[in-house]
Amino acid sequence: MSLELIISEAIKTAMRAKDRVALDSLRAVKSQILLLKTEALGAEVSPEQEIAILQRMIKQRKDSYEQFTAQGRNDLAEVEEAQMKVIEKFLPAQLSSEELEAEIKQIISETGAESIKDLGKVMGIASKNLAGKSDGKSISEMAKKLLS
């Protein structure tokens, strides 16, 4: 089942439960998917694109949360945090730091990377293989740590 259908069902559930935060979050996700479909002239959205949409939306909310917290606007920060939690439910399970380290070590051995100069090779493969399972910042930090 596509993410769009899953989100549509979740919207119905949120409407019945009168869960305003979930409803707003899910509608935002659905609008991003529909926007991507119209840009692609009605073509189906791939699972990779769906994951990218979810990750981008979580990152936006995380940035907003940090800004609101820094400005002392805890009321707005709480809304962003709640929306982030709703959206995260639709992402694949995230890798633990140990699992991420093991995956990146394997990629480093496959590519023959030896130093930080080879970070580009490792990041290219790691970003593709670990999309949705971990965010780019975590992948980058782990790769730098292992190549140093």
trRosetta pair geometry for C-beta under 8 A, 3 or more apart (Angstrom, degrees):
i j d omega theta_ij theta_ji phi_ij phi_ji
1 5 5.0 -104 -179 79 99 129
1 6 5.8 116 121 -55 115 91
2 5 5.1 96 61 8 79 98
2 6 7.1 -144 100 -3 42 90
2 44 7.6 -119 -107 -163 146 105
2 45 7.4 107 -166 64 125 93
2 50 7.5 -170 -172 -76 80 150
3 6 5.4 -57 -147 40 36 114
3 7 6.0 38 155 -22 70 106
3 29 7.9 -103 153 158 113 119
3 33 6.7 -162 97 -99 108 144
3 45 7.5 -69 46 94 110 124
3 47 7.5 131 -25 -122 111 63
3 50 4.2 146 5 -156 150 141
3 54 7.8 -122 -154 -46 151 120
3 90 6.5 85 -144 179 106 125
4 7 5.8 -55 -147 36 27 110
4 8 6.4 31 152 -23 62 105
4 30 6.8 95 -140 -129 73 79
4 33 5.1 -178 -90 142 96 154
4 34 7.9 109 -126 -60 121 71
4 45 7.1 115 -37 40 117 126
5 8 5.5 -50 -147 32 33 115
5 9 6.6 32 155 -16 64 103
6 9 5.9 -56 -154 36 31 109
6 10 6.3 28 150 -17 65 109
6 90 6.9 142 114 -129 131 111
7 10 5.5 -56 -146 40 33 112
7 11 6.3 42 151 -27 66 100
7 26 5.5 166 -166 -164 89 94
7 29 5.4 -142 -129 100 142 120
7 30 5.0 178 129 -73 136 92
7 33 7.1 166 31 3 155 148
7 90 7.2 17 -78 -109 89 153
8 11 5.6 -47 -150 28 31 115
8 12 6.9 33 151 -18 61 101
8 30 6.9 99 -72 -109 67 132
9 12 5.7 -51 -155 32 35 112
9 13 6.5 35 148 -17 66 105
10 13 5.5 -52 -148 38 36 114
10 14 6.2 38 152 -20 67 105
10 22 7.3 -116 160 167 100 112
10 26 5.3 -156 105 -121 109 144
10 90 8.0 -90 -22 -74 165 118
11 14 5.7 -55 -146 38 30 110
11 15 6.3 35 152 -23 64 104
11 23 6.6 83 -144 -133 70 69
11 26 4.8 -170 -80 123 79 136
11 27 6.6 95 -118 -68 120 70
11 30 6.8 -5 -55 -34 139 146
12 15 5.6 -52 -150 32 31 113
12 16 6.5 29 153 -17 64 105
13 16 5.8 -55 -151 36 31 110
13 17 6.2 17 155 -7 66 112
14 17 5.8 -63 -141 48 31 104
14 19 4.5 -92 -151 62 80 104
14 22 4.1 -149 -119 104 128 112
14 23 4.3 177 132 -70 129 75
14 26 6.0 174 5 16 153 143
15 18 7.3 23 -179 -75 31 42
15 23 6.3 97 -71 -106 62 122
17 22 7.6 18 75 52 124 140
19 22 4.1 18 121 29 121 117
19 23 6.0 150 90 -23 68 90
20 23 5.6 -59 -145 37 27 114
20 24 6.3 26 160 -18 65 106
21 24 6.0 -56 -150 36 28 108
21 25 6.3 25 154 -17 63 110
21 79 6.8 -153 -118 -146 107 71
21 82 4.6 -43 -172 130 149 129
21 83 6.1 -131 -177 -71 91 69
21 86 6.5 -179 131 -38 92 141
22 25 5.7 -59 -147 39 31 112
22 26 6.0 25 159 -16 68 111
22 86 4.9 178 -116 -125 68 139
23 26 6.0 -58 -141 40 25 106
23 27 6.2 25 159 -19 62 109
24 27 5.9 -57 -145 37 26 110
24 28 6.5 30 154 -22 62 106
24 83 6.7 -66 95 -103 103 115
25 28 5.8 -58 -156 32 29 113
25 29 6.7 27 150 -17 65 104
25 82 7.8 -131 -49 119 134 76
25 83 4.2 174 -90 -145 111 82
25 86 4.0 105 87 86 163 139
25 87 5.6 -130 -179 -51 118 86
26 29 5.6 -50 -149 34 36 112
26 30 6.3 35 153 -18 67 105
26 86 6.9 -94 -47 153 79 127
27 30 5.7 -53 -145 38 33 111
27 31 6.2 35 155 -22 66 105
28 31 5.8 -53 -147 34 29 111
28 32 6.6 30 153 -19 62 104
28 57 6.7 137 126 -142 116 134
28 83 7.6 28 31 -165 146 127
29 32 5.8 -57 -154 34 32 111
29 33 6.6 30 151 -17 65 105
29 53 7.0 108 -151 134 75 117
29 54 6.9 22 -130 -95 115 76
29 57 6.4 -78 -93 -19 78 175
29 87 6.3 164 -70 -118 124 96
29 90 7.2 82 -150 40 162 161
30 33 5.7 -54 -150 36 35 111
30 34 6.3 32 154 -16 68 107
31 34 5.7 -54 -144 40 33 110
31 35 6.1 39 153 -24 65 105
32 35 5.5 -50 -145 34 30 115
32 36 6.5 32 154 -19 63 104
32 53 4.9 147 128 -162 129 121
32 56 7.9 177 -162 77 151 119
32 57 6.6 -121 -24 -64 165 123
33 36 5.8 -54 -152 35 31 111
33 37 6.5 32 150 -20 64 105
33 45 5.8 -105 -155 -3 87 167
33 50 6.9 19 -107 -114 109 82
33 53 6.3 90 -73 161 70 176
34 37 5.5 -52 -148 35 35 114
34 38 6.4 32 155 -18 67 103
35 38 6.0 -55 -149 36 30 107
35 39 6.5 31 152 -19 63 106
36 39 5.7 -55 -149 36 32 112
36 40 6.3 17 156 -7 66 111
36 45 5.5 69 106 -103 126 122
36 49 6.2 152 174 163 152 128
36 53 6.7 -91 -33 -79 146 130
37 40 5.9 -66 -146 47 30 101
37 42 6.2 33 169 -118 90 28
37 43 7.0 -161 -145 61 64 50
37 44 7.7 -9 -117 -122 99 22
37 45 5.9 -77 -72 -44 84 104
38 41 7.5 37 -174 -81 34 25
38 42 7.4 31 -106 -58 40 54
40 43 4.0 -85 140 44 116 105
40 45 7.4 155 27 -83 151 69
45 49 4.8 -121 -172 87 87 129
45 50 5.7 106 132 -59 116 85
45 53 8.0 -2 -177 -19 141 138
46 49 4.7 98 55 5 77 101
46 50 7.1 -136 98 -6 43 86
47 50 5.4 -51 -147 34 36 115
47 51 6.4 37 154 -19 67 103
48 51 5.8 -53 -150 36 31 110
48 52 6.4 34 150 -21 64 106
48 131 6.1 30 -141 117 90 150
48 132 7.7 -121 -127 -32 54 122
49 52 5.4 -52 -147 36 34 115
49 53 6.5 40 152 -24 65 101
50 53 5.7 -51 -153 30 32 113
50 54 6.6 28 152 -15 64 105
51 54 5.7 -55 -150 38 34 110
51 55 6.2 32 154 -18 67 108
51 91 6.8 89 -138 -130 82 80
51 92 7.2 -16 -114 1 122 101
51 131 5.9 108 107 146 141 96
51 132 3.7 -54 -158 -85 143 114
52 55 5.8 -55 -144 39 30 110
52 56 6.2 32 156 -21 64 108
52 131 7.3 -27 -67 -171 82 120
53 56 5.9 -58 -149 36 27 111
53 57 6.4 23 155 -17 64 109
54 57 5.8 -58 -148 38 30 109
54 58 6.4 29 155 -18 65 106
54 87 5.8 169 -154 172 85 101
54 88 8.0 129 172 -97 112 33
54 90 5.7 -142 -116 91 143 106
54 91 5.3 179 130 -76 142 91
54 132 7.8 56 65 -122 121 88
55 58 5.8 -54 -147 36 31 110
55 59 6.3 33 154 -20 65 106
55 91 7.2 94 -68 -108 74 128
55 132 7.0 -121 -49 -97 121 53
55 135 6.4 158 -153 -111 115 86
56 59 5.7 -54 -148 36 30 112
56 60 6.5 34 152 -22 64 104
57 60 5.6 -48 -148 32 33 114
57 61 6.5 29 155 -14 63 106
57 87 5.4 -139 106 -151 119 158
58 61 5.8 -59 -150 40 32 108
58 62 6.2 35 151 -23 67 107
58 84 5.6 89 -141 -144 76 85
58 87 5.4 -162 -74 101 86 130
58 88 6.2 85 -108 -73 132 80
58 91 7.5 -15 -35 -44 148 140
59 62 5.6 -53 -144 35 31 113
59 63 6.4 33 156 -19 65 104
59 135 7.4 139 -78 -142 105 131
60 63 5.9 -55 -151 36 29 110
60 64 6.4 27 152 -16 64 108
61 64 5.5 -53 -145 39 34 112
61 65 6.1 42 152 -26 65 103
61 80 4.7 169 -167 -172 84 88
61 81 7.6 158 157 -76 110 26
61 83 5.4 -145 -126 90 145 108
61 84 4.3 -173 112 -73 137 94
61 87 7.2 154 7 24 150 142
62 65 5.5 -49 -147 31 30 116
62 66 6.6 30 154 -18 62 104
62 80 7.8 166 -72 154 20 116
62 84 6.3 94 -63 -113 71 142
63 66 5.9 -55 -152 35 31 110
63 67 6.5 28 153 -16 65 107
64 67 5.7 -57 -148 39 33 110
64 68 6.1 29 157 -17 68 108
64 76 7.7 -100 159 146 103 105
64 77 7.9 -178 128 -112 75 57
64 80 4.7 -159 98 -120 110 148
65 68 6.0 -58 -146 39 26 107
65 69 6.2 26 156 -19 63 110
65 77 5.1 86 -150 -151 66 80
65 80 4.2 -160 -72 105 81 130
65 81 5.4 94 -118 -63 132 78
65 84 6.9 -30 -42 -28 140 142
66 69 5.8 -56 -145 37 28 111
66 70 6.3 29 156 -20 63 108
67 70 5.8 -56 -148 36 29 111
67 71 6.4 16 157 -8 64 111
68 71 5.9 -65 -147 45 30 104
68 73 4.3 -87 -163 76 85 103
68 74 7.3 141 142 -83 102 21
68 76 4.4 -137 -138 92 142 105
68 77 3.9 -173 101 -67 120 82
68 80 6.4 158 17 7 143 139
69 72 7.7 44 -179 -69 30 23
69 73 7.6 -89 -63 56 23 64
69 74 7.0 57 -111 -94 63 65
69 77 4.7 88 -62 -111 76 151
73 76 4.4 2 139 31 115 113
73 77 6.1 137 97 -24 71 91
74 77 5.1 -54 -138 40 38 116
74 78 6.2 46 160 -28 69 100
75 78 6.1 -51 -154 26 25 111
75 79 7.2 25 149 -16 57 103
76 79 5.7 -51 -156 31 39 113
76 80 6.6 38 150 -17 68 104
77 80 5.7 -56 -151 37 35 111
77 81 6.2 35 152 -20 68 108
78 81 5.7 -55 -145 38 31 112
78 82 6.3 33 155 -20 65 106
79 82 5.8 -55 -148 36 29 111
79 83 6.4 27 154 -16 64 106
80 83 5.9 -56 -149 38 30 109
80 84 6.3 36 151 -25 64 106
81 84 5.5 -50 -149 31 32 116
81 85 6.7 33 153 -19 63 103
82 85 5.8 -53 -153 33 33 111
82 86 6.7 34 150 -20 64 103
83 86 5.6 -52 -151 33 37 113
83 87 6.4 31 155 -15 68 106
84 87 6.0 -59 -149 39 30 107
84 88 6.2 35 154 -27 65 108
85 88 5.7 -50 -143 30 30 116
85 89 7.3 45 155 -33 58 94
86 89 6.2 -47 -171 10 34 115
87 90 6.3 -63 -172 31 46 106
87 91 7.5 48 139 -26 71 101
88 91 5.6 -48 -157 20 50 116
91 94 7.0 31 118 -56 124 88
91 132 6.1 -172 -162 -164 89 81
92 132 4.8 63 27 145 114 111
92 133 5.9 -41 93 -85 120 66
93 133 7.4 10 87 -132 58 77
94 133 6.3 132 -135 -179 42 47
94 134 6.1 101 -158 -88 84 58
95 99 4.2 -132 -166 93 97 117
95 100 4.5 127 116 -61 127 82
95 103 6.8 -49 -147 -2 162 139
95 130 7.0 -53 -3 -150 142 111
95 133 4.9 49 -26 156 103 101
95 134 4.9 -43 37 -57 109 111
96 99 4.8 93 50 9 76 102
96 100 6.9 -140 92 -6 38 89
97 100 5.5 -53 -143 39 32 114
97 101 6.2 38 155 -24 65 104
97 138 7.8 -121 -105 -167 77 117
97 142 7.4 -178 -154 -92 78 123
98 101 5.7 -52 -148 33 29 113
98 102 6.5 30 152 -18 63 105
99 102 5.7 -54 -150 36 33 112
99 103 6.4 33 153 -19 66 105
100 103 5.8 -54 -148 36 31 111
100 104 6.3 24 157 -14 66 108
100 130 7.4 71 -129 -142 84 147
100 134 5.4 93 -106 -88 120 159
100 138 6.3 -63 -154 144 163 113
100 139 7.1 -128 -164 -95 117 60
100 142 5.4 -143 134 -67 112 170
101 104 6.0 -60 -146 41 28 106
101 105 6.2 33 155 -23 65 107
101 142 5.8 -137 -90 -159 64 124
101 146 7.1 152 -148 -68 80 126
102 105 5.7 -52 -146 34 29 113
102 106 6.5 31 154 -20 62 105
103 106 5.8 -57 -156 34 30 112
103 107 6.6 28 149 -17 65 105
103 126 7.3 114 128 -133 104 92
103 129 7.2 -173 179 116 119 124
103 130 6.2 110 135 -81 150 120
104 107 5.4 -50 -147 37 38 112
104 108 6.2 43 152 -23 67 102
104 122 7.0 55 -160 -180 89 118
104 126 5.8 22 -109 -112 84 134
104 139 7.1 162 -83 -153 122 71
104 142 5.1 165 -3 124 164 116
104 143 5.4 -137 -157 -83 134 71
104 146 5.8 162 120 13 120 156
105 108 5.6 -52 -148 34 31 114
105 109 6.5 28 154 -16 64 104
105 146 6.3 -141 -83 -148 71 149
106 109 5.9 -56 -150 37 31 107
106 110 6.3 30 152 -19 65 107
107 110 5.6 -55 -146 37 32 112
107 111 6.2 17 161 -7 67 111
107 122 5.7 110 123 -147 115 80
107 125 5.2 171 -154 100 120 123
107 126 5.2 157 92 -72 177 88
107 129 7.0 -170 -86 38 126 149
108 111 6.3 -64 -143 45 25 99
108 113 4.8 -87 -148 55 74 110
108 122 5.8 7 -88 -112 72 125
108 143 7.7 165 -69 -138 108 79
108 146 6.1 -126 -48 128 156 130
108 147 7.0 -164 -120 -77 129 86
109 112 7.5 31 -174 -73 30 39
110 125 7.5 -143 85 149 125 166
111 118 6.8 155 123 170 122 124
111 121 4.9 152 -176 138 144 122
111 122 5.9 -151 44 -81 155 67
111 125 6.4 -164 -60 8 127 149
112 118 7.8 -128 98 -145 61 157
113 118 3.5 180 -137 117 93 142
113 119 7.6 105 -156 -67 140 31
113 121 5.8 -176 -79 75 112 120
113 122 5.1 -21 -37 -54 165 111
113 147 6.2 -53 142 -109 120 113
114 118 6.2 96 33 -2 54 141
114 147 7.8 90 117 -147 21 86
115 118 6.0 109 60 6 55 95
115 147 6.1 86 173 176 22 96
116 119 5.5 1 -172 -39 56 113
116 144 6.6 36 -124 -140 102 70
116 147 4.8 130 -84 123 53 117
116 148 6.1 35 -63 -87 111 60
118 121 5.0 -39 -176 34 81 117
118 122 6.1 78 129 -20 86 102
118 147 6.6 -157 64 -137 90 135
119 122 5.7 -63 -149 43 35 109
119 123 5.8 31 158 -20 72 112
119 143 6.0 113 -141 134 85 119
119 144 6.6 20 -117 -87 130 69
119 147 5.9 -154 -80 52 83 168
120 123 5.9 -56 -138 39 26 108
120 124 6.3 32 160 -26 62 105
121 124 6.0 -56 -154 28 26 113
121 125 6.9 10 158 -4 61 107
122 125 6.4 -68 -156 43 29 100
122 126 5.7 22 156 -16 69 119
122 143 5.0 157 119 -150 131 127
122 147 6.9 -152 7 -60 160 132
123 126 5.6 -58 -131 45 29 109
123 127 5.7 34 167 -25 67 108
123 139 7.0 115 -131 130 75 112
123 140 6.4 28 -113 -100 118 77
123 143 6.0 178 -73 81 78 174
124 127 6.3 -55 -146 31 18 108
124 128 6.8 10 156 -10 55 110
125 128 5.9 -64 -154 40 31 108
125 129 5.9 16 159 -9 70 116
126 129 6.0 -62 -136 46 28 103
126 130 5.5 -8 176 12 68 121
126 139 5.1 159 137 -171 123 122
126 143 6.2 -143 9 -71 167 130
127 130 6.8 -66 -122 53 16 89
127 131 6.5 47 163 -67 56 87
127 136 6.3 22 -117 -113 102 93
127 139 6.4 141 -82 115 64 161
128 131 6.3 -27 -156 -24 24 112
130 133 4.8 -97 -165 59 70 110
130 134 5.0 -21 162 38 121 102
130 139 5.8 157 81 -97 144 129
134 138 4.9 -107 176 81 108 127
134 139 5.5 128 108 -56 119 91
135 138 5.2 91 62 10 77 102
135 139 7.1 -145 98 -5 39 92
136 139 5.5 -57 -146 38 34 113
136 140 6.0 34 158 -20 69 108
137 140 5.8 -56 -147 37 28 111
137 141 6.3 26 157 -18 64 108
138 141 5.9 -54 -144 37 29 110
138 142 6.3 26 159 -15 64 109
139 142 6.1 -62 -150 39 26 107
139 143 6.2 24 156 -18 64 111
140 143 5.8 -57 -144 37 28 110
140 144 6.3 27 158 -18 64 107
141 144 5.9 -55 -148 36 28 110
141 145 6.3 30 153 -21 63 108
142 145 5.6 -54 -148 36 31 114
142 146 6.3 22 158 -12 66 109
143 146 6.0 -60 -145 41 28 105
143 147 6.1 15 160 -9 66 115
144 147 6.1 -66 -140 45 26 102
144 148 6.2 37 159 -38 64 106
145 148 6.1 -51 -150 17 25 114
